[in-house]
Amino acid sequence: MFDKYFNLQNDFVVLRSMMQEDYSAFKHLTSNKDMWTYFTSDLSVEKKLQIWVDDAVAQMQKKVRHPFTIETKPDKIIIGSSSFGNISHHDHRLEIGYTWITDKYQGKGYNNHIKLLMLEYAFETLKYERVEFKTDVLNIPARKALSRIGAIEEGILRSHTLMSHNRRRDTIYYSILRSEWPSVKSHLKSLLK
């Protein structure tokens, strides 16, 4: 189901399986400390970034997460990362998360392309029943983006995650179900125009 290395791509972006070597490109993209306010680790700290990449690659080898490096197309500029995580083949569900895009490329439509490619793979290739998303309840931009693509808010887990500055995060969950996918896909494609 998840080959060790594979790509998802369209005319705008390529998601390729993350490699250990991507760390050197990532460290030039993650230095803005403000990018990590709602992320579980402050990747502006190089040691934390190295641990994050090491963990992502190790989890890919265990087939519990599949991290991607995001590149622009056709110029192949690395701009961030996203992952399939919390993969349950038995339950036919996974999470799309661990997503970050360097600040220079935020707000330029990349996230919609990324989500479309990943959702197509989850629902049309894997034939999964459910895709989950979660974010910090305080992360209003991410919450708006998830609602905008058609994800349904499900609920809040209180004091769910310890953040990098010792704040306890309330985590809000969203999902898209297989039965909802055709209308979500149509809507998401309309956002790309």
Backbone hydrogen bonds in HBPLUS format (Angstrom, degrees):
<---DONOR---> <-ACCEPTOR-->    atom                        ^
c    i                          cat <-CA-CA->   ^        H-A-AA   ^      H-
h    n   atom  resd res      DA  || num        DHA   H-A  angle D-A-AA Bond
n    s   type  num  typ     dist DA aas  dist angle  dist       angle   num
A0017-SER N   A0006-PHE O   3.24 MM  11  5.75 134.7  2.46 137.2 149.7     1
A0008-LEU N   A0015-LEU O   2.80 MM   7  5.02 152.1  1.87 143.9 153.5     2
A0015-LEU N   A0008-LEU O   2.67 MM   7  5.02 169.1  1.68 166.3 168.5     3
A0010-ASN N   A0013-VAL O   3.09 MM   3  5.74 156.1  2.14 160.8 167.8     4
A0073-LYS N   A0012-PHE O   3.07 MM  61  5.03 141.5  2.22 129.2 120.4     5
A0014-VAL N   A0071-GLU O   2.84 MM  57  5.12 162.1  1.87 152.3 155.5     6
A0071-GLU N   A0014-VAL O   2.85 MM  57  5.12 163.8  1.87 157.3 161.4     7
A0016-ARG N   A0069-THR O   3.05 MM  53  5.40 166.3  2.07 154.1 153.1     8
A0069-THR N   A0016-ARG O   2.72 MM  53  5.40 162.6  1.75 163.3 166.0     9
A0018-MET N   A0067-PRO O   2.93 MM  49  5.54 168.0  1.94 135.4 134.5    10
A0022-ASP N   A0019-MET O   2.94 MM   3  5.56 161.3  1.98 119.0 125.0    11
A0023-TYR N   A0020-GLN O   3.21 MM   3  6.10 171.2  2.22 123.8 126.4    12
A0025-ALA N   A0022-ASP O   3.07 MM   3  5.36 125.8  2.37 105.6 119.0    13
A0026-PHE N   A0022-ASP O   2.88 MM   4  6.12 166.8  1.90 161.0 165.5    14
A0027-LYS N   A0023-TYR O   2.94 MM   4  6.11 156.7  2.00 159.7 163.3    15
A0028-HIS N   A0025-ALA O   3.20 MM   3  5.71 149.6  2.30 111.1 119.2    16
A0029-LEU N   A0026-PHE O   2.77 MM   3  5.10 156.1  1.83 114.8 123.2    17
A0030-THR N   A0026-PHE O   3.17 MM   4  6.23 126.0  2.48 157.0 171.7    18
A0035-MET N   A0032-ASN O   3.03 MM   3  5.76 157.4  2.08 121.0 127.2    19
A0036-TRP N   A0033-LYS O   3.19 MM   3  5.85 163.0  2.22 118.5 123.1    20
A0039-PHE N   A0036-TRP O   3.22 MM   3  4.85 154.6  2.29  96.9 104.5    21
A0045-VAL N   A0042-ASP O   3.23 MM   3  6.13 170.3  2.24 121.8 124.8    22
A0048-LYS N   A0045-VAL O   2.96 MM   3  5.39 118.3  2.35 110.4 125.3    23
A0049-LEU N   A0045-VAL O   2.94 MM   4  6.25 153.4  2.02 154.1 162.6    24
A0050-GLN N   A0046-GLU O   2.87 MM   4  6.12 158.7  1.91 152.8 157.9    25
A0051-ILE N   A0047-LYS O   3.05 MM   4  6.32 159.5  2.09 145.9 151.1    26
A0052-TRP N   A0048-LYS O   2.89 MM   4  6.06 155.6  1.95 144.1 151.4    27
A0053-VAL N   A0049-LEU O   2.91 MM   4  6.20 160.8  1.94 155.8 159.7    28
A0054-ASP N   A0050-GLN O   2.89 MM   4  6.07 168.1  1.90 152.1 156.1    29
A0055-ASP N   A0051-ILE O   2.83 MM   4  6.00 163.0  1.86 152.3 156.8    30
A0056-ALA N   A0052-TRP O   2.95 MM   4  6.12 157.9  2.00 145.0 151.4    31
A0057-VAL N   A0053-VAL O   2.97 MM   4  6.20 166.8  1.99 160.0 162.0    32
A0058-ALA N   A0054-ASP O   2.95 MM   4  6.13 160.0  1.99 148.8 155.0    33
A0059-GLN N   A0055-ASP O   2.83 MM   4  5.99 158.6  1.88 152.0 157.8    34
A0060-MET N   A0056-ALA O   2.99 MM   4  6.20 141.8  2.13 140.0 150.5    35
A0061-GLN N   A0057-VAL O   3.09 MM   4  6.42 152.5  2.17 145.7 152.2    36
A0062-LYS N   A0058-ALA O   3.13 MM   4  6.46 139.5  2.30 140.0 151.0    37
A0064-VAL N   A0059-GLN O   3.11 MM   5  5.55 161.8  2.14 157.9 158.1    38
A0063-LYS N   A0060-MET O   3.01 MM   3  4.87 150.7  2.10  98.7 107.9    39
A0066-HIS N   A0084-PHE O   2.66 MM  18  4.98 162.3  1.69 150.0 154.4    40
A0084-PHE N   A0066-HIS O   2.98 MM  18  4.98 159.4  2.03 129.8 134.4    41
A0068-PHE N   A0082-SER O   2.68 MM  14  5.36 158.2  1.73 166.8 172.8    42
A0082-SER N   A0068-PHE O   3.24 MM  14  5.36 150.5  2.33 130.3 138.1    43
A0070-ILE N   A0080-GLY O   2.88 MM  10  5.11 178.3  1.88 131.5 132.0    44
A0079-ILE N   A0070-ILE O   2.88 MM   9  5.71 162.1  1.91 149.4 154.6    45
A0072-THR N   A0077-ILE O   2.86 MM   5  5.18 153.4  1.94 135.3 141.9    46
A0076-LYS N   A0072-THR O   2.90 MM   4  4.96 130.4  2.15 128.8 133.7    47
A0102-THR N   A0079-ILE O   2.78 MM  23  5.59 168.4  1.79 165.2 169.3    48
A0081-SER N   A0100-TRP O   2.94 MM  19  5.56 153.1  2.01 152.2 160.6    49
A0100-TRP N   A0081-SER O   2.89 MM  19  5.56 155.8  1.95 158.3 162.1    50
A0083-SER N   A0097-GLY O   2.87 MM  14  5.44 145.2  1.99 162.1 166.4    51
A0097-GLY N   A0083-SER O   2.99 MM  14  5.44 163.1  2.02 149.5 155.1    52
A0085-GLY N   A0095-GLU O   2.80 MM  10  4.97 161.2  1.84 139.5 145.3    53
A0095-GLU N   A0085-GLY O   2.79 MM  10  4.97 159.7  1.83 153.5 151.6    54
A0088-SER N   A0093-ARG O   2.93 MM   5  5.44 169.8  1.94 167.8 164.6    55
A0092-HIS N   A0088-SER O   2.89 MM   4  5.87 115.2  2.32 138.0 155.1    56
A0093-ARG N   A0088-SER O   3.17 MM   5  5.44 163.2  2.20 144.3 149.2    57
A0092-HIS N   A0089-HIS O   3.28 MM   3  4.90 145.3  2.41  91.3 101.3    58
A0129-GLU N   A0092-HIS O   2.75 MM  37  5.46 148.5  1.85 140.9 149.0    59
A0130-ARG N   A0092-HIS O   3.31 MM  38  6.71 146.7  2.42 152.0 156.8    60
A0094-LEU N   A0130-ARG O   3.28 MM  36  6.75 145.3  2.41 144.3 153.3    61
A0132-GLU N   A0094-LEU O   2.83 MM  38  6.18 159.9  1.87 147.7 154.6    62
A0096-ILE N   A0132-GLU O   2.91 MM  36  6.28 157.5  1.96 176.7 171.9    63
A0105-TYR N   A0102-THR O   2.90 MM   3  5.80 155.2  1.96 132.8 138.9    64
A0106-GLN N   A0103-ASP O   3.26 MM   3  5.16 162.9  2.30 103.0 108.2    65
A0113-HIS N   A0109-GLY O   3.43 MM   4  6.75 160.7  2.47 149.8 154.6    66
A0114-ILE N   A0110-TYR O   2.89 MM   4  6.15 160.5  1.92 157.7 163.9    67
A0115-LYS N   A0111-ASN O   2.89 MM   4  6.08 169.5  1.90 153.8 156.2    68
A0116-LEU N   A0112-ASN O   2.97 MM   4  6.11 159.6  2.01 146.0 151.7    69
A0117-LEU N   A0113-HIS O   3.04 MM   4  6.26 168.7  2.05 152.4 154.8    70
A0118-MET N   A0114-ILE O   3.01 MM   4  6.22 165.7  2.03 155.6 159.7    71
A0119-LEU N   A0115-LYS O   2.83 MM   4  5.87 163.0  1.85 152.8 158.0    72
A0120-GLU N   A0116-LEU O   2.89 MM   4  5.97 160.9  1.93 150.7 156.2    73
A0121-TYR N   A0117-LEU O   3.11 MM   4  6.29 157.4  2.16 142.2 148.1    74
A0122-ALA N   A0118-MET O   2.96 MM   4  6.20 161.9  1.99 148.2 153.2    75
A0123-PHE N   A0119-LEU O   2.91 MM   4  6.02 171.2  1.92 157.4 159.3    76
A0124-GLU N   A0120-GLU O   2.74 MM   4  5.31 152.6  1.81 141.3 150.9    77
A0125-THR N   A0121-TYR O   3.14 MM   4  4.89 140.6  2.30 112.8 124.0    78
A0126-LEU N   A0121-TYR O   2.92 MM   5  6.27 165.9  1.94 170.3 175.1    79
A0128-TYR N   A0122-ALA O   2.94 MM   6  5.71 167.8  1.95 159.5 155.8    80
A0178-ARG N   A0129-GLU O   2.91 MM  49  4.81 151.1  2.00 133.8 131.1    81
A0131-VAL N   A0176-ILE O   2.97 MM  45  5.38 156.5  2.03 156.7 163.8    82
A0176-ILE N   A0131-VAL O   2.95 MM  45  5.38 147.7  2.05 150.2 159.4    83
A0133-PHE N   A0174-TYR O   2.94 MM  41  5.07 152.4  2.02 140.5 137.8    84
A0174-TYR N   A0133-PHE O   2.86 MM  41  5.07 158.1  1.91 150.5 150.4    85
A0135-THR N   A0172-ILE O   3.07 MM  37  5.55 149.9  2.16 145.4 154.7    86
A0172-ILE N   A0135-THR O   2.87 MM  37  5.55 165.1  1.89 166.7 168.9    87
A0139-ASN N   A0136-ASP O   2.88 MM   3  5.21 159.2  1.92 114.2 121.2    88
A0137-VAL N   A0170-ASP O   2.89 MM  33  5.64 162.8  1.92 164.9 161.1    89
A0140-ILE N   A0138-LEU O   2.96 MM   2  5.72 127.1  2.24 109.9  94.3    90
A0143-ARG N   A0139-ASN O   3.04 MM   4  6.31 160.2  2.08 153.7 160.1    91
A0144-LYS N   A0140-ILE O   2.89 MM   4  6.05 163.1  1.92 157.7 161.4    92
A0145-ALA N   A0141-PRO O   2.98 MM   4  6.17 155.7  2.04 143.6 150.6    93
A0146-LEU N   A0142-ALA O   2.93 MM   4  6.16 157.8  1.98 150.8 156.1    94
A0147-SER N   A0143-ARG O   3.00 MM   4  6.22 162.0  2.04 149.3 154.2    95
A0148-ARG N   A0144-LYS O   2.81 MM   4  5.94 155.3  1.87 147.2 155.0    96
A0149-ILE N   A0145-ALA O   3.13 MM   4  6.39 145.0  2.26 144.0 151.1    97
A0151-ALA N   A0146-LEU O   2.99 MM   5  5.41 151.5  2.08 163.7 154.6    98
A0150-GLY N   A0147-SER O   3.02 MM   3  5.16 146.5  2.14 102.3 112.8    99
A0152-ILE N   A0175-SER O   2.85 MM  23  5.33 171.7  1.86 153.6 151.2   100
A0175-SER N   A0152-ILE O   2.96 MM  23  5.33 139.2  2.13 129.9 142.0   101
A0154-GLU N   A0173-TYR O   2.79 MM  19  5.44 175.2  1.79 149.0 147.4   102
A0173-TYR N   A0155-GLY O   2.89 MM  18  5.60 166.9  1.91 168.7 172.5   103
A0157-LEU N   A0171-THR O   2.74 MM  14  5.17 165.1  1.77 157.9 160.6   104
A0171-THR N   A0157-LEU O   2.94 MM  14  5.17 153.6  2.01 152.2 150.0   105
A0160-HIS N   A0169-ARG O   2.70 MM   9  5.71 127.1  1.98 151.0 160.0   106
A0161-THR N   A0169-ARG O   3.23 MM   8  4.99 160.7  2.27 132.4 138.1   107
A0169-ARG N   A0161-THR O   2.66 MM   8  4.99 178.1  1.67 160.6 159.9   108
A0163-MET N   A0167-ARG O   2.84 MM   4  5.27 172.9  1.84 163.4 165.3   109
A0166-ASN N   A0163-MET O   3.10 MM   3  5.38 144.1  2.23 125.7 121.4   110
A0180-GLU N   A0177-LEU O   2.86 MM   3  5.21 139.5  2.03 108.6 120.9   111
A0181-TRP N   A0177-LEU O   3.13 MM   4  6.34 124.5  2.45 145.3 160.5   112
A0181-TRP N   A0178-ARG O   3.17 MM   3  5.10 144.7  2.30  98.3 108.5   113
A0184-VAL N   A0180-GLU O   3.04 MM   4  6.17 162.6  2.07 156.2 161.0   114
A0185-LYS N   A0181-TRP O   2.70 MM   4  5.73 166.5  1.72 164.8 167.2   115
A0186-SER N   A0182-PRO O   3.11 MM   4  6.26 163.0  2.14 143.0 147.3   116
A0187-HIS N   A0183-SER O   3.01 MM   4  6.17 162.4  2.04 146.1 151.0   117
A0188-LEU N   A0184-VAL O   2.76 MM   4  5.93 164.3  1.78 154.8 159.7   118
A0189-LYS N   A0185-LYS O   2.87 MM   4  6.05 159.8  1.91 153.0 158.0   119
A0190-SER N   A0186-SER O   3.13 MM   4  6.37 145.0  2.25 139.2 148.4   120
A0190-SER N   A0187-HIS O   3.07 MM   3  5.12 120.2  2.44  94.5 109.7   121
A0191-LEU N   A0187-HIS O   3.20 MM   4  6.59 133.5  2.42 141.4 153.6   122
A0191-LEU N   A0188-LEU O   3.07 MM   3  5.15 133.2  2.30  97.3 110.1   123
A0192-LEU N   A0189-LYS O   3.10 MM   3  5.25 147.6  2.21 101.6 111.2   124
